[in-house]
Amino acid sequence: MTVSASQVAQMRKDLADKMGDVVAVETFSGESAYGPIYGTSANVTCNANQTRTLVRGANGEEVLSELTLQVASTDEDKFAPETRVTFASRTSTVISVSRKTFRGLVAVVEVVCT
């Protein structure tokens, strides 16, 4: 079965239409002498799952995740590791970001947070 780029684009749109949660994202941009530097807060529509899971962080350590987000591929650049995410009055930090592909094209991005 062959899937065209337009079919994958339609699948992305369908997924985006079904996303119903909104998170506030402050993208991590580096360190200063006074601590971490974050960008301006932006709202991102996603699917949020507040299930506790044991995951591996970017450095290979096992970390407990309390929040997993599925975001549209167009919002991937807002979620660097160490970015602050606020959902349901709780602030978390991004542990890892991974692309979920279908037929070689990114369908959705999974963001794992503390």
The first five atom37 places (N, CA, C, CB, O) and aatype in JSON, in Angstrom:
{
  "aatype": [12, 16, 19, 15, 0, 15, 5, 19, 0, 5, 12, 1, 11, 3, 10, 0, 3, 11, 12, 7, 3, 19, 19, 0, 19, 6, 16, 13, 15, 7, 6, 15, 0, 18, 7, 14, 9, 18, 7, 16, 15, 0, 2, 19, 16, 4, 2, 0, 2, 5, 16, 1, 16, 10, 19, 1, 7, 0, 2, 7, 6, 6, 19, 10, 15, 6, 10, 16, 10, 5, 19, 0, 15, 16, 3, 6, 3, 11, 13, 0, 14, 6, 16, 1, 19, 16, 13, 0, 15, 1, 16, 15, 16, 19, 9, 15, 19, 15, 1, 11, 16, 13, 1, 7, 10, 19, 0, 19, 19, 6, 19, 19, 4, 16],
  "atom_mask": [
    [1, 1, 1, 1, 1],
    [1, 1, 1, 1, 1],
    [1, 1, 1, 1, 1],
    [1, 1, 1, 1, 1],
    [1, 1, 1, 1, 1],
    [1, 1, 1, 1, 1],
    [1, 1, 1, 1, 1],
    [1, 1, 1, 1, 1],
    [1, 1, 1, 1, 1],
    [1, 1, 1, 1, 1],
    [1, 1, 1, 1, 1],
    [1, 1, 1, 1, 1],
    [1, 1, 1, 1, 1],
    [1, 1, 1, 1, 1],
    [1, 1, 1, 1, 1],
    [1, 1, 1, 1, 1],
    [1, 1, 1, 1, 1],
    [1, 1, 1, 1, 1],
    [1, 1, 1, 1, 1],
    [1, 1, 1, 0, 1],
    [1, 1, 1, 1, 1],
    [1, 1, 1, 1, 1],
    [1, 1, 1, 1, 1],
    [1, 1, 1, 1, 1],
    [1, 1, 1, 1, 1],
    [1, 1, 1, 1, 1],
    [1, 1, 1, 1, 1],
    [1, 1, 1, 1, 1],
    [1, 1, 1, 1, 1],
    [1, 1, 1, 0, 1],
    [1, 1, 1, 1, 1],
    [1, 1, 1, 1, 1],
    [1, 1, 1, 1, 1],
    [1, 1, 1, 1, 1],
    [1, 1, 1, 0, 1],
    [1, 1, 1, 1, 1],
    [1, 1, 1, 1, 1],
    [1, 1, 1, 1, 1],
    [1, 1, 1, 0, 1],
    [1, 1, 1, 1, 1],
    [1, 1, 1, 1, 1],
    [1, 1, 1, 1, 1],
    [1, 1, 1, 1, 1],
    [1, 1, 1, 1, 1],
    [1, 1, 1, 1, 1],
    [1, 1, 1, 1, 1],
    [1, 1, 1, 1, 1],
    [1, 1, 1, 1, 1],
    [1, 1, 1, 1, 1],
    [1, 1, 1, 1, 1],
    [1, 1, 1, 1, 1],
    [1, 1, 1, 1, 1],
    [1, 1, 1, 1, 1],
    [1, 1, 1, 1, 1],
    [1, 1, 1, 1, 1],
    [1, 1, 1, 1, 1],
    [1, 1, 1, 0, 1],
    [1, 1, 1, 1, 1],
    [1, 1, 1, 1, 1],
    [1, 1, 1, 0, 1],
    [1, 1, 1, 1, 1],
    [1, 1, 1, 1, 1],
    [1, 1, 1, 1, 1],
    [1, 1, 1, 1, 1],
    [1, 1, 1, 1, 1],
    [1, 1, 1, 1, 1],
    [1, 1, 1, 1, 1],
    [1, 1, 1, 1, 1],
    [1, 1, 1, 1, 1],
    [1, 1, 1, 1, 1],
    [1, 1, 1, 1, 1],
    [1, 1, 1, 1, 1],
    [1, 1, 1, 1, 1],
    [1, 1, 1, 1, 1],
    [1, 1, 1, 1, 1],
    [1, 1, 1, 1, 1],
    [1, 1, 1, 1, 1],
    [1, 1, 1, 1, 1],
    [1, 1, 1, 1, 1],
    [1, 1, 1, 1, 1],
    [1, 1, 1, 1, 1],
    [1, 1, 1, 1, 1],
    [1, 1, 1, 1, 1],
    [1, 1, 1, 1, 1],
    [1, 1, 1, 1, 1],
    [1, 1, 1, 1, 1],
    [1, 1, 1, 1, 1],
    [1, 1, 1, 1, 1],
    [1, 1, 1, 1, 1],
    [1, 1, 1, 1, 1],
    [1, 1, 1, 1, 1],
    [1, 1, 1, 1, 1],
    [1, 1, 1, 1, 1],
    [1, 1, 1, 1, 1],
    [1, 1, 1, 1, 1],
    [1, 1, 1, 1, 1],
    [1, 1, 1, 1, 1],
    [1, 1, 1, 1, 1],
    [1, 1, 1, 1, 1],
    [1, 1, 1, 1, 1],
    [1, 1, 1, 1, 1],
    [1, 1, 1, 1, 1],
    [1, 1, 1, 1, 1],
    [1, 1, 1, 0, 1],
    [1, 1, 1, 1, 1],
    [1, 1, 1, 1, 1],
    [1, 1, 1, 1, 1],
    [1, 1, 1, 1, 1],
    [1, 1, 1, 1, 1],
    [1, 1, 1, 1, 1],
    [1, 1, 1, 1, 1],
    [1, 1, 1, 1, 1],
    [1, 1, 1, 1, 1],
    [1, 1, 1, 1, 1]
  ],
  "atom_positions": [
    [[0.84, -1.17, 0.0], [0.0, 0.0, 0.0], [0.89, 1.24, 0.0], [-0.96, 0.0, 1.22], [1.79, 1.35, 0.83]],
    [[0.66, 2.14, -0.89], [1.42, 3.37, -1.0], [0.58, 4.54, -0.5], [1.87, 3.61, -2.46], [-0.6, 4.67, -0.82]],
    [[1.23, 5.38, 0.3], [0.55, 6.55, 0.84], [1.26, 7.78, 0.27], [0.57, 6.56, 2.41], [2.48, 7.89, 0.33]],
    [[0.48, 8.69, -0.26], [1.04, 9.89, -0.86], [1.3, 10.96, 0.2], [0.11, 10.44, -1.95], [0.79, 10.88, 1.32]],
    [[2.09, 11.94, -0.16], [2.38, 13.06, 0.74], [1.11, 13.81, 1.11], [3.39, 14.02, 0.09], [0.97, 14.28, 2.23]],
    [[0.18, 13.92, 0.17], [-1.07, 14.63, 0.47], [-1.93, 13.84, 1.48], [-1.88, 14.87, -0.82], [-2.63, 14.44, 2.29]],
    [[-1.86, 12.5, 1.42], [-2.59, 11.69, 2.4], [-1.99, 11.85, 3.8], [-2.58, 10.21, 1.98], [-2.72, 11.92, 4.79]],
    [[-0.66, 11.92, 3.88], [-0.02, 12.14, 5.17], [-0.35, 13.53, 5.68], [1.52, 11.95, 5.06], [-0.59, 13.71, 6.88]],
    [[-0.39, 14.52, 4.81], [-0.76, 15.89, 5.2], [-2.19, 15.9, 5.75], [-0.63, 16.86, 4.0], [-2.47, 16.59, 6.74]],
    [[-3.08, 15.16, 5.12], [-4.46, 15.08, 5.6], [-4.51, 14.4, 6.97], [-5.33, 14.31, 4.58], [-5.28, 14.81, 7.83]],
    [[-3.69, 13.36, 7.16], [-3.64, 12.67, 8.45], [-3.15, 13.63, 9.54], [-2.72, 11.43, 8.36], [-3.68, 13.64, 10.64]],
    [[-2.12, 14.45, 9.22], [-1.64, 15.45, 10.18], [-2.74, 16.42, 10.55], [-0.44, 16.2, 9.6], [-2.91, 16.76, 11.72]],
    [[-3.5, 16.88, 9.56], [-4.59, 17.82, 9.81], [-5.65, 17.18, 10.69], [-5.2, 18.3, 8.49], [-6.16, 17.81, 11.62]],
    [[-6.0, 15.91, 10.4], [-6.99, 15.21, 11.21], [-6.53, 15.07, 12.66], [-7.27, 13.82, 10.61], [-7.33, 15.25, 13.58]],
    [[-5.24, 14.75, 12.86], [-4.7, 14.65, 14.21], [-4.76, 15.99, 14.93], [-3.26, 14.13, 14.18], [-5.14, 16.07, 16.09]],
    [[-4.39, 17.05, 14.22], [-4.4, 18.39, 14.81], [-5.82, 18.8, 15.21], [-3.81, 19.41, 13.83], [-6.02, 19.45, 16.23]],
    [[-6.81, 18.43, 14.39], [-8.21, 18.76, 14.69], [-8.7, 18.06, 15.94], [-9.09, 18.4, 13.51], [-9.61, 18.56, 16.61]],
    [[-8.13, 16.9, 16.27], [-8.57, 16.12, 17.43], [-7.84, 16.49, 18.71], [-8.4, 14.65, 17.16], [-8.19, 16.01, 19.79]],
    [[-6.81, 17.33, 18.6], [-6.07, 17.75, 19.79], [-6.9, 18.76, 20.56], [-4.69, 18.35, 19.42], [-7.41, 19.72, 19.99]],
    [[-7.04, 18.53, 21.86], [-7.94, 19.38, 22.62], [-7.35, 20.01, 23.86], [0.0, 0.0, 0.0], [-8.04, 20.77, 24.54]],
    [[-6.08, 19.73, 24.19], [-5.46, 20.31, 25.37], [-4.56, 21.47, 24.95], [-4.66, 19.24, 26.15], [-4.03, 21.49, 23.84]],
    [[-4.39, 22.42, 25.84], [-3.52, 23.57, 25.56], [-2.48, 23.65, 26.67], [-4.34, 24.9, 25.46], [-2.82, 23.59, 27.86]],
    [[-1.21, 23.78, 26.28], [-0.13, 23.94, 27.24], [0.57, 25.28, 26.97], [0.87, 22.75, 27.15], [0.61, 25.75, 25.83]],
    [[1.13, 25.86, 28.0], [1.95, 27.07, 27.86], [3.4, 26.6, 27.79], [1.72, 28.09, 29.07], [3.85, 25.84, 28.64]],
    [[4.12, 27.06, 26.78], [5.49, 26.61, 26.53], [6.44, 27.81, 26.6], [5.6, 25.91, 25.15], [6.2, 28.84, 25.96]],
    [[7.51, 27.66, 27.38], [8.58, 28.64, 27.44], [9.84, 27.93, 26.97], [8.76, 29.25, 28.89], [10.44, 27.17, 27.73]],
    [[10.24, 28.15, 25.73], [11.33, 27.42, 25.1], [12.67, 27.78, 25.76], [11.39, 27.73, 23.6], [13.0, 28.95, 25.92]],
    [[13.42, 26.74, 26.14], [14.74, 26.91, 26.73], [15.7, 27.38, 25.65], [15.25, 25.59, 27.38], [15.77, 26.79, 24.57]],
    [[16.45, 28.46, 25.94], [17.37, 28.97, 24.92], [18.82, 29.03, 25.4], [16.94, 30.33, 24.48], [19.69, 29.45, 24.63]],
    [[19.1, 28.63, 26.63], [20.48, 28.59, 27.1], [20.61, 28.98, 28.56], [0.0, 0.0, 0.0], [19.62, 29.17, 29.27]],
    [[21.86, 29.08, 28.98], [22.17, 29.44, 30.36], [22.83, 30.81, 30.41], [23.1, 28.38, 31.01], [23.52, 31.22, 29.48]],
    [[22.59, 31.52, 31.5], [23.27, 32.78, 31.75], [23.95, 32.68, 33.1], [22.27, 34.0, 31.7], [23.87, 31.64, 33.76]],
    [[24.61, 33.72, 33.52], [25.25, 33.74, 34.83], [24.22, 33.64, 35.96], [26.09, 35.0, 34.99], [24.56, 33.29, 37.09]],
    [[22.97, 33.96, 35.65], [21.91, 33.97, 36.65], [20.97, 32.77, 36.56], [21.13, 35.22, 36.53], [20.0, 32.7, 37.32]],
    [[21.23, 31.85, 35.66], [20.39, 30.67, 35.52], [19.89, 30.48, 34.1], [0.0, 0.0, 0.0], [20.39, 31.12, 33.17]],
    [[18.9, 29.6, 33.92], [18.4, 29.32, 32.57], [17.68, 30.51, 31.94], [17.46, 28.12, 32.61], [17.09, 31.34, 32.64]],
    [[17.73, 30.57, 30.61], [17.04, 31.61, 29.85], [15.91, 30.95, 29.06], [18.03, 32.38, 28.9], [16.13, 29.96, 28.37]],
    [[14.71, 31.51, 29.17], [13.54, 30.98, 28.48], [12.95, 32.04, 27.57], [12.48, 30.48, 29.49], [13.05, 33.24, 27.84]],
    [[12.33, 31.59, 26.48], [11.64, 32.49, 25.57], [10.3, 32.9, 26.14], [0.0, 0.0, 0.0], [9.9, 32.46, 27.21]],
    [[9.61, 33.75, 25.41], [8.27, 34.2, 25.78], [7.3, 33.02, 25.76], [7.79, 35.32, 24.84], [7.39, 32.15, 24.89]],
    [[6.38, 33.01, 26.69], [5.39, 31.94, 26.78], [4.48, 31.92, 25.54], [4.56, 32.1, 28.06], [4.01, 32.97, 25.09]],
    [[4.25, 30.72, 25.01], [3.35, 30.55, 23.86], [2.41, 29.38, 24.15], [4.15, 30.31, 22.54], [2.83, 28.39, 24.74]],
    [[1.17, 29.5, 23.73], [0.21, 28.4, 23.89], [0.29, 27.46, 22.7], [-1.22, 28.94, 24.05], [0.34, 27.9, 21.55]],
    [[0.3, 26.15, 23.0], [0.36, 25.12, 21.97], [-0.78, 24.13, 22.21], [1.75, 24.4, 21.95], [-0.97, 23.66, 23.33]],
    [[-1.52, 23.82, 21.16], [-2.59, 22.83, 21.25], [-1.98, 21.44, 21.05], [-3.71, 23.1, 20.19], [-1.16, 21.24, 20.16]],
    [[-2.39, 20.49, 21.9], [-1.8, 19.16, 21.87], [-2.75, 18.15, 22.51], [-0.43, 19.16, 22.6], [-3.87, 18.49, 22.91]],
    [[-2.29, 16.91, 22.61], [-2.94, 15.89, 23.43], [-2.02, 15.66, 24.61], [-3.21, 14.56, 22.62], [-0.83, 15.39, 24.43]],
    [[-2.54, 15.75, 25.83], [-1.74, 15.58, 27.03], [-2.17, 14.31, 27.76], [-1.86, 16.81, 27.96], [-3.35, 14.02, 27.89]],
    [[-1.17, 13.56, 28.23], [-1.41, 12.33, 28.98], [-0.61, 12.44, 30.28], [-1.0, 11.05, 28.15], [0.62, 12.52, 30.25]],
    [[-1.3, 12.45, 31.41], [-0.65, 12.61, 32.71], [-0.42, 11.27, 33.4], [-1.49, 13.51, 33.6], [-0.79, 11.09, 34.56]],
    [[0.18, 10.34, 32.69], [0.48, 9.02, 33.23], [1.95, 8.97, 33.64], [0.15, 7.92, 32.2], [2.82, 9.42, 32.89]],
    [[2.23, 8.42, 34.82], [3.61, 8.29, 35.3], [4.3, 7.15, 34.56], [3.64, 8.05, 36.84], [3.8, 6.03, 34.51]],
    [[5.49, 7.46, 33.99], [6.24, 6.48, 33.19], [7.73, 6.64, 33.46], [5.94, 6.66, 31.67], [8.21, 7.76, 33.66]],
    [[8.47, 5.54, 33.47], [9.92, 5.58, 33.61], [10.52, 5.65, 32.21], [10.45, 4.35, 34.4], [10.28, 4.77, 31.39]],
    [[11.31, 6.7, 31.93], [11.88, 6.92, 30.6], [13.37, 7.21, 30.73], [11.16, 8.08, 29.86], [13.87, 7.45, 31.83]],
    [[14.07, 7.19, 29.61], [15.48, 7.59, 29.58], [15.58, 9.02, 29.07], [16.32, 6.62, 28.67], [14.98, 9.38, 28.06]],
    [[16.34, 9.82, 29.78], [16.56, 11.2, 29.38], [17.59, 11.29, 28.27], [0.0, 0.0, 0.0], [18.12, 10.27, 27.83]],
    [[17.85, 12.51, 27.82], [18.8, 12.74, 26.73], [20.2, 12.27, 27.08], [18.83, 14.21, 26.37], [20.97, 11.9, 26.19]],
    [[20.54, 12.27, 28.38], [21.87, 11.84, 28.8], [21.93, 10.36, 29.16], [22.32, 12.66, 29.98], [22.98, 9.89, 29.6]],
    [[20.85, 9.62, 29.0], [20.82, 8.19, 29.24], [20.35, 7.79, 30.63], [0.0, 0.0, 0.0], [20.17, 6.6, 30.9]],
    [[20.14, 8.75, 31.52], [19.66, 8.45, 32.86], [18.18, 8.1, 32.85], [19.91, 9.63, 33.8], [17.42, 8.6, 32.03]],
    [[17.77, 7.22, 33.79], [16.35, 6.91, 33.93], [15.69, 8.04, 34.71], [16.14, 5.54, 34.64], [16.18, 8.45, 35.77]],
    [[14.57, 8.54, 34.2], [13.86, 9.68, 34.79], [12.38, 9.34, 34.83], [14.11, 10.99, 33.98], [11.87, 8.65, 33.95]],
    [[11.7, 9.82, 35.86], [10.26, 9.61, 35.98], [9.52, 10.7, 35.22], [9.84, 9.58, 37.46], [9.68, 11.88, 35.53]],
    [[8.71, 10.32, 34.25], [7.91, 11.25, 33.47], [6.5, 11.29, 34.05], [7.89, 10.85, 31.97], [5.9, 10.26, 34.34]],
    [[5.98, 12.49, 34.21], [4.61, 12.68, 34.71], [3.66, 13.17, 33.63], [4.6, 13.66, 35.87], [2.44, 13.18, 33.82]],
    [[4.22, 13.6, 32.48], [3.41, 14.2, 31.43], [3.99, 13.86, 30.07], [3.32, 15.73, 31.61], [5.19, 14.03, 29.84]],
    [[3.14, 13.39, 29.16], [3.55, 13.13, 27.78], [2.59, 13.89, 26.86], [3.54, 11.58, 27.45], [1.37, 13.81, 27.02]],
    [[3.17, 14.62, 25.91], [2.38, 15.41, 24.98], [2.54, 14.88, 23.56], [2.79, 16.89, 25.04], [3.61, 14.4, 23.19]],
    [[1.49, 14.96, 22.79], [1.56, 14.72, 21.35], [1.24, 16.05, 20.7], [0.57, 13.56, 20.87], [0.14, 16.59, 20.85]],
    [[2.22, 16.58, 19.96], [2.05, 17.9, 19.33], [2.2, 17.77, 17.83], [3.07, 18.91, 19.89], [2.79, 16.81, 17.33]],
    [[1.68, 18.74, 17.12], [1.81, 18.77, 15.66], [3.28, 18.99, 15.3], [0.92, 19.88, 15.03], [4.01, 19.64, 16.04]],
    [[3.68, 18.45, 14.17], [5.08, 18.57, 13.74], [5.48, 20.03, 13.52], [5.31, 17.77, 12.46], [6.67, 20.37, 13.61]],
    [[4.53, 20.89, 13.25], [4.83, 22.32, 13.04], [5.24, 23.01, 14.34], [3.6, 23.03, 12.44], [5.85, 24.09, 14.29]],
    [[4.93, 22.42, 15.5], [5.28, 23.01, 16.79], [6.52, 22.38, 17.41], [4.11, 22.88, 17.75], [6.89, 22.72, 18.53]],
    [[7.18, 21.47, 16.7], [8.32, 20.74, 17.26], [9.43, 21.67, 17.73], [8.87, 19.77, 16.23], [10.04, 21.4, 18.76]],
    [[9.7, 22.74, 17.01], [10.8, 23.63, 17.34], [10.62, 24.36, 18.67], [10.98, 24.63, 16.24], [11.58, 24.94, 19.18]],
    [[9.42, 24.36, 19.24], [9.16, 25.01, 20.52], [9.57, 24.14, 21.71], [7.69, 25.37, 20.64], [9.63, 24.62, 22.84]],
    [[9.85, 22.86, 21.46], [10.1, 21.9, 22.54], [11.52, 21.35, 22.52], [9.11, 20.75, 22.44], [11.76, 20.22, 22.08]],
    [[12.47, 22.16, 22.99], [13.84, 21.69, 23.15], [13.95, 21.06, 24.55], [14.89, 22.87, 22.97], [13.17, 21.42, 25.44]],
    [[14.89, 20.14, 24.77], [15.08, 19.63, 26.13], [15.32, 20.8, 27.1], [16.26, 18.63, 26.18], [15.99, 21.77, 26.76]],
    [[14.77, 20.68, 28.31], [14.83, 21.67, 29.39], [13.83, 22.81, 29.23], [16.21, 22.23, 29.48], [13.81, 23.73, 30.05]],
    [[12.98, 22.77, 28.19], [11.93, 23.77, 28.02], [10.9, 23.6, 29.13], [11.25, 23.62, 26.62], [10.61, 22.48, 29.55]],
    [[10.33, 24.71, 29.6], [9.28, 24.66, 30.62], [7.92, 24.54, 29.95], [9.32, 25.93, 31.53], [7.61, 25.24, 28.99]],
    [[7.1, 23.62, 30.48], [5.75, 23.39, 29.97], [4.79, 23.47, 31.16], [5.64, 21.99, 29.24], [5.0, 22.8, 32.17]],
    [[3.74, 24.28, 31.02], [2.74, 24.38, 32.08], [1.42, 23.82, 31.57], [2.57, 25.85, 32.56], [0.9, 24.26, 30.55]],
    [[0.89, 22.84, 32.31], [-0.38, 22.2, 31.97], [-1.14, 21.95, 33.26], [-0.17, 20.86, 31.17], [-0.57, 21.4, 34.21]],
    [[-2.38, 22.34, 33.31], [-3.24, 22.14, 34.48], [-2.58, 22.69, 35.74], [-3.57, 20.64, 34.65], [-2.55, 22.02, 36.78]],
    [[-2.05, 23.91, 35.66], [-1.42, 24.62, 36.77], [-0.18, 23.93, 37.33], [-2.42, 24.79, 37.88], [0.23, 24.2, 38.46]],
    [[0.43, 23.03, 36.55], [1.65, 22.34, 36.97], [2.73, 22.58, 35.93], [1.39, 20.82, 37.16], [2.5, 22.39, 34.74]],
    [[3.91, 22.99, 36.38], [5.01, 23.26, 35.48], [5.95, 22.05, 35.44], [5.78, 24.53, 35.9], [6.36, 21.53, 36.47]],
    [[6.28, 21.62, 34.22], [7.16, 20.48, 33.98], [8.33, 20.93, 33.11], [6.4, 19.3, 33.32], [8.32, 22.03, 32.56]],
    [[9.32, 20.06, 32.99], [10.47, 20.31, 32.14], [10.55, 19.23, 31.08], [11.79, 20.37, 32.96], [10.34, 18.05, 31.39]],
    [[10.84, 19.59, 29.85], [10.94, 18.62, 28.76], [12.16, 17.74, 28.97], [11.01, 19.33, 27.38], [13.27, 18.24, 29.19]],
    [[11.96, 16.42, 28.91], [13.04, 15.44, 29.02], [13.55, 15.08, 27.63], [12.56, 14.18, 29.77], [14.75, 15.11, 27.37]],
    [[12.61, 14.73, 26.75], [13.0, 14.33, 25.39], [11.89, 14.62, 24.39], [13.36, 12.83, 25.35], [10.72, 14.76, 24.75]],
    [[12.3, 14.71, 23.13], [11.38, 14.97, 22.03], [11.66, 13.94, 20.95], [11.53, 16.45, 21.47], [12.82, 13.75, 20.56]],
    [[10.62, 13.26, 20.47], [10.83, 12.27, 19.41], [9.73, 12.37, 18.35], [10.87, 10.85, 20.0], [8.57, 12.63, 18.66]],
    [[10.14, 12.17, 17.12], [9.21, 12.22, 15.99], [8.59, 10.84, 15.78], [9.92, 12.69, 14.71], [9.28, 9.83, 15.85]],
    [[7.31, 10.82, 15.53], [6.6, 9.59, 15.18], [6.29, 9.7, 13.69], [5.29, 9.39, 16.05], [5.53, 10.56, 13.26]],
    [[6.89, 8.81, 12.91], [6.76, 8.91, 11.46], [5.8, 7.86, 10.91], [8.12, 8.76, 10.8], [5.55, 6.82, 11.52]],
    [[5.28, 8.16, 9.75], [4.43, 7.25, 9.0], [4.86, 7.33, 7.55], [2.9, 7.59, 9.17], [4.74, 8.38, 6.91]],
    [[5.35, 6.24, 7.03], [5.83, 6.19, 5.64], [6.92, 7.23, 5.37], [4.67, 6.4, 4.66], [6.98, 7.81, 4.29]],
    [[7.77, 7.45, 6.38], [8.89, 8.35, 6.2], [8.59, 9.82, 6.44], [0.0, 0.0, 0.0], [9.5, 10.65, 6.37]],
    [[7.35, 10.16, 6.73], [6.97, 11.55, 6.99], [6.53, 11.69, 8.43], [5.86, 12.01, 6.03], [5.88, 10.8, 8.96]],
    [[6.87, 12.8, 9.07], [6.53, 13.03, 10.47], [5.03, 13.24, 10.59], [7.31, 14.23, 11.04], [4.46, 14.14, 9.98]],
    [[4.39, 12.4, 11.4], [2.94, 12.52, 11.61], [2.64, 13.33, 12.87], [2.29, 11.12, 11.7], [1.76, 14.19, 12.87]],
    [[3.38, 13.04, 13.95], [3.17, 13.72, 15.22], [4.49, 13.69, 15.98], [2.01, 13.04, 16.04], [5.35, 12.84, 15.72]],
    [[4.64, 14.6, 16.92], [5.85, 14.66, 17.75], [5.46, 14.37, 19.19], [6.56, 16.06, 17.63], [4.51, 14.95, 19.72]],
    [[6.2, 13.44, 19.82], [5.94, 13.09, 21.22], [6.94, 13.82, 22.11], [6.04, 11.55, 21.43], [8.15, 13.73, 21.91]],
    [[6.43, 14.54, 23.11], [7.24, 15.3, 24.03], [7.05, 14.71, 25.43], [6.86, 16.83, 24.0], [5.93, 14.67, 25.94]],
    [[8.14, 14.24, 26.04], [8.09, 13.62, 27.36], [8.61, 14.64, 28.38], [8.93, 12.3, 27.41], [9.69, 15.2, 28.2]],
    [[7.82, 14.86, 29.46], [8.16, 15.88, 30.46], [8.19, 15.28, 31.86], [7.14, 17.04, 30.4], [7.6, 14.23, 32.12]],
    [[8.9, 15.97, 32.77], [8.95, 15.53, 34.17], [7.62, 15.73, 34.82], [10.03, 16.29, 34.95], [7.45, 15.43, 36.0]]
  ]
}
